[in-house]
Amino acid sequence: DIVMTQSPDSLALSLGERATINCKSSQSVLYSSNNKNYLAWYQQKPGQPPKLLIYWASTRESGVPDRFSGSGSATDFTLTISGLQAEDVAVYYCQQSYTSPFTFGPGTTVDIK
Amino acid sequence: EVQLVESGGGLVQPGGSLRLSCAASGFTSNTYWMSWVRQAPGKGLEWVANINQDGNEKSYVDSVKGRFTISRDSAKNLMYLQMNSLRDDDTAVYYCARDGPGTRGYFDLWGRGTLVIVSS
């Protein structure tokens, strides 16, 4: 199974600051045949289901604010929130969709300082 | 409205069975892979199983293989998760999720979940 790790476990920033969350996979999730990274990011607020933010490592889901961006390739990925808003307080998960079982990272909690 | 609604959760004793249902509306579910994802109380997310559009291709996480069965009734826009030989560590909120268009493995639509508690 592909193991996903995230860092940091949590972070607290002031409103308007940039949040950076890192995700690492135990093996590459880059398909050479189509040059796509099979890596997604989700946001989960308390009492709610997860919400897809980013897929193919950097493609923003429709309706997701452009302050959310994804980058990286192969085994190392980053989710950036440019200009943290109060409504961004949540747990963020990365997930590989390269191969079954489709594994998630342990999550990163983002809070306002 | 495009949505997924789960039902069937509840309290069950260890060794017991439950069948979860997921009703899709607002879209043609039989054109998508569909999945179940669970979340134990206070914990992270775990993909459990998925099923293809025709219902003839299924995958499971190792911890549920031989105990859980995923199925779908495309005519009714329903998906199921039959859970047998339930264990304490199956306690979780079970989410129904739609796999991304034309692909599988990431989830662009989620239900609100149904809680399964396995306890004596």
Interface residues (C-beta under 8 A of the other chain):
Chain A: D1 Y38 A40 Y42 Q44 Q48 P49 P50 K51 L52 Y55 E61 Y93 Q95 Q96 S97 Y98 S100 P101 F102 T103 F104 G105 P106 G107
Chain B: S35 V37 G44 L45 E46 W47 N50 S59 Y60 V61 D62 Y95 G100 T103 R104 G105 Y106 F107 D108 W110 G111 R112 G113
